């Protein structure tokens, strides 16, 4: 196993946790419910985010053993388990983002370090610094077309693709896990800005926020 010292970042006790959008909800509130909203926005808060770096062959074996998923072999590819709750996103030739249900990331990191042993690799827990926003609805793509220069036409952006791109002057990982669903992996510091941008961009179509 790697001799890198691990720290348990989970505090003792049960302190209250706030999502990156907690302040936004308190200050901005949520829009009134529409009968037939064109866009539905939801935050998937408190998920586990791990950034893996290293050789693809070595990491792929360890990830298969611990998570039961293979590393995406193609650039900008996204793979998920059957439940859709665990995913791996290709970020760069030697970099991947793993997202799992909140709380699983600590055990997963430990298991990966044991499986990788003395191999050359890096695992960074970035769970506290990121959140995920989902966008659904018949006008979700129109909202994204207002917000990013990346080509999101279905032929250019099929299900199972994800890219790092500019979004309303911020940077996000934009992903399409399902036919009618888009995900934005956003840095915590951009969360309020992106949330308010999306509310404004989606207003003409009718938008609701699920919490």
C-alpha positions as CSV (number, residue, x, y, z in Angstrom):
1,X,0.0,0.0,0.0
2,X,1.1,3.6,-0.6
3,X,2.9,5.1,2.4
4,X,1.0,8.4,1.9
5,X,-0.5,9.4,5.2
6,X,-4.3,9.5,5.0
7,X,-6.5,11.8,7.1
8,X,-10.1,11.3,8.1
9,X,-11.7,14.6,7.1
10,X,-15.1,13.6,8.6
11,X,-15.6,15.5,11.9
12,X,-16.6,13.8,15.1
13,X,-20.2,14.4,16.1
14,X,-23.1,15.5,13.9
15,X,-22.6,19.1,12.9
16,X,-25.1,20.5,10.4
17,X,-24.0,20.5,6.8
18,X,-24.9,23.0,4.2
19,X,-24.8,22.5,0.5
20,X,-23.0,25.0,-1.8
21,X,-26.5,26.4,-2.7
22,X,-27.8,26.8,0.9
23,X,-27.1,30.5,0.9
24,X,-28.7,30.9,-2.5
25,X,-31.9,29.2,-1.4
26,X,-32.0,31.5,1.7
27,X,-31.4,34.7,-0.2
28,X,-32.9,34.0,-3.6
29,X,-35.5,31.5,-2.6
30,X,-36.9,29.1,-5.3
31,X,-39.3,30.1,-8.1
32,X,-43.0,29.3,-7.7
33,X,-44.1,26.0,-9.1
34,X,-45.1,26.0,-12.7
35,X,-47.9,23.7,-14.0
36,X,-45.8,22.7,-17.0
37,X,-42.2,23.8,-16.5
38,X,-39.9,23.7,-19.4
39,X,-36.9,23.3,-17.2
40,X,-36.3,21.5,-13.9
41,X,-33.3,22.3,-11.9
42,X,-31.9,20.3,-9.0
43,X,-28.8,20.2,-6.9
44,X,-27.3,16.8,-6.2
45,X,-25.5,17.9,-3.0
46,X,-23.1,16.1,-0.7
47,X,-21.8,13.6,-3.2
48,X,-18.3,12.1,-3.0
49,X,-15.9,13.5,-5.6
50,X,-12.4,11.9,-6.2
51,X,-9.9,13.0,-8.8
52,X,-7.7,10.2,-9.9
53,X,-4.4,10.6,-11.8
54,X,-2.0,8.1,-13.0
55,X,-1.4,5.4,-15.6
56,X,-4.6,4.2,-17.2
57,X,-3.7,0.5,-17.1
58,X,-2.8,0.4,-13.4
59,X,-5.7,2.7,-12.4
60,X,-8.2,0.7,-14.5
61,X,-7.4,-2.6,-12.7
62,X,-7.8,-0.9,-9.3
63,X,-11.0,0.8,-10.2
64,X,-12.5,-2.4,-11.6
65,X,-11.6,-4.2,-8.4
66,X,-13.0,-1.6,-6.0
67,X,-15.8,0.1,-7.9
68,X,-16.8,-2.4,-10.5
69,X,-16.5,0.1,-13.3
70,X,-13.9,0.4,-16.1
71,X,-12.1,3.7,-16.7
72,X,-13.4,5.5,-19.8
73,X,-10.9,4.8,-22.5
74,X,-12.1,7.5,-24.9
75,X,-11.6,11.3,-24.4
76,X,-14.7,13.0,-22.9
77,X,-16.4,9.7,-22.1
78,X,-18.6,9.2,-19.1
79,X,-19.4,5.7,-17.6
80,X,-22.0,4.9,-14.9
81,X,-23.1,1.9,-12.9
82,X,-26.7,0.5,-13.4
83,X,-28.1,2.8,-10.7
84,X,-26.5,5.9,-12.2
85,X,-25.3,6.9,-8.7
86,X,-21.6,6.1,-9.4
87,X,-19.8,7.5,-12.4
88,X,-16.3,8.0,-13.8
89,X,-15.6,11.0,-16.1
90,X,-12.6,11.2,-18.5
91,X,-11.0,14.7,-17.8
92,X,-7.6,14.4,-19.4
93,X,-5.2,11.6,-20.7
94,X,-4.2,10.7,-17.1
95,X,-7.0,12.2,-15.1
96,X,-10.5,11.0,-14.2
97,X,-13.3,12.3,-11.9
98,X,-15.1,9.7,-9.8
99,X,-18.5,10.6,-8.3
100,X,-20.1,8.3,-5.7
101,X,-22.9,8.7,-3.1
102,X,-21.8,10.9,-0.2
103,X,-19.8,9.0,2.5
104,X,-18.6,6.3,0.1
105,X,-15.6,8.4,-1.0
106,X,-13.5,7.8,2.2
107,X,-13.7,4.0,2.0
108,X,-13.2,4.1,-1.7
109,X,-10.1,6.1,-1.5
110,X,-8.6,3.8,1.1
111,X,-9.5,0.7,-1.0
112,X,-8.0,2.3,-4.1
113,X,-4.7,3.1,-2.2
114,X,-4.5,-0.5,-1.0
115,X,-5.2,-1.9,-4.5
116,X,-2.6,0.5,-6.2
117,X,0.1,-0.2,-3.7
118,X,3.4,1.5,-4.7
119,X,2.2,2.4,-8.2
120,X,2.7,6.1,-9.3
121,X,-0.7,7.7,-8.8
122,X,-2.6,10.6,-7.1
123,X,-6.0,10.5,-5.4
124,X,-7.5,13.8,-4.3
125,X,-10.8,14.1,-2.4
126,X,-12.5,17.3,-3.8
127,X,-16.0,16.5,-2.4
128,X,-16.2,19.7,-0.3
129,X,-15.2,21.9,-3.3
130,X,-17.7,20.8,-5.9
131,X,-21.4,20.2,-6.4
132,X,-23.6,18.9,-9.2
133,X,-26.6,20.7,-10.8
134,X,-29.0,18.7,-13.0
135,X,-31.0,20.2,-15.7
136,X,-34.0,18.4,-17.2
137,X,-37.0,19.3,-19.4
138,X,-37.9,20.0,-23.0
139,X,-36.1,23.3,-23.0
140,X,-33.0,22.3,-21.1
141,X,-30.8,22.3,-24.2
142,X,-32.0,25.8,-25.2
143,X,-30.9,27.1,-21.7
144,X,-27.5,25.5,-22.2
145,X,-27.2,27.0,-25.7
146,X,-27.5,30.4,-24.0
147,X,-24.8,29.6,-21.5
148,X,-21.9,27.7,-23.2
149,X,-20.1,28.0,-26.5
150,X,-19.6,24.2,-26.7
151,X,-21.7,22.5,-29.4
152,X,-24.4,20.6,-27.6
153,X,-26.3,19.4,-30.6
154,X,-27.3,15.7,-30.1
155,X,-25.0,14.6,-32.9
156,X,-22.0,16.4,-31.3
157,X,-23.0,15.7,-27.7
158,X,-24.6,12.2,-27.3
159,X,-25.5,10.5,-24.1
160,X,-22.4,9.4,-22.3
161,X,-20.3,12.4,-23.1
162,X,-18.8,15.0,-20.8
163,X,-16.5,18.0,-21.3
164,X,-14.7,20.7,-19.4
165,X,-16.0,23.9,-20.8
166,X,-16.8,27.6,-20.2
167,X,-20.3,28.2,-18.7
168,X,-21.4,31.8,-18.3
169,X,-17.8,32.9,-17.7
170,X,-17.3,30.1,-15.2
171,X,-15.8,26.7,-15.8
172,X,-17.8,23.5,-15.4
173,X,-17.7,19.9,-16.4
174,X,-20.8,19.5,-18.6
175,X,-22.2,16.0,-18.8
176,X,-25.1,14.2,-20.4
177,X,-25.8,11.0,-18.4
178,X,-29.3,10.4,-20.0
179,X,-31.3,11.5,-23.0
180,X,-33.3,14.1,-21.1
181,X,-30.7,15.0,-18.4
182,X,-27.7,17.3,-18.3
183,X,-25.3,17.6,-15.3
184,X,-23.0,20.5,-14.4
185,X,-20.2,19.7,-12.1
186,X,-19.4,23.1,-10.6
187,X,-16.9,24.4,-8.2
188,X,-18.3,25.5,-4.9
189,X,-17.3,29.1,-5.4
190,X,-19.2,29.3,-8.7
191,X,-22.4,27.6,-7.4
192,X,-24.5,30.7,-6.5
193,X,-23.5,32.5,-9.7
194,X,-24.4,29.5,-11.9
195,X,-27.6,28.9,-10.0
196,X,-28.8,32.5,-10.5
197,X,-27.7,32.4,-14.2
198,X,-29.7,29.3,-14.8
199,X,-32.8,30.7,-13.1
200,X,-32.6,33.8,-15.4
201,X,-31.8,31.9,-18.5
202,X,-34.7,29.4,-17.9
203,X,-37.2,32.0,-16.9
204,X,-38.8,32.4,-20.3
205,X,-39.5,28.6,-20.5
206,X,-40.8,28.2,-17.0
207,X,-38.5,26.8,-14.4
208,X,-38.9,24.9,-11.1
209,X,-36.3,24.0,-8.5
210,X,-36.5,20.6,-6.8
211,X,-35.0,20.4,-3.3
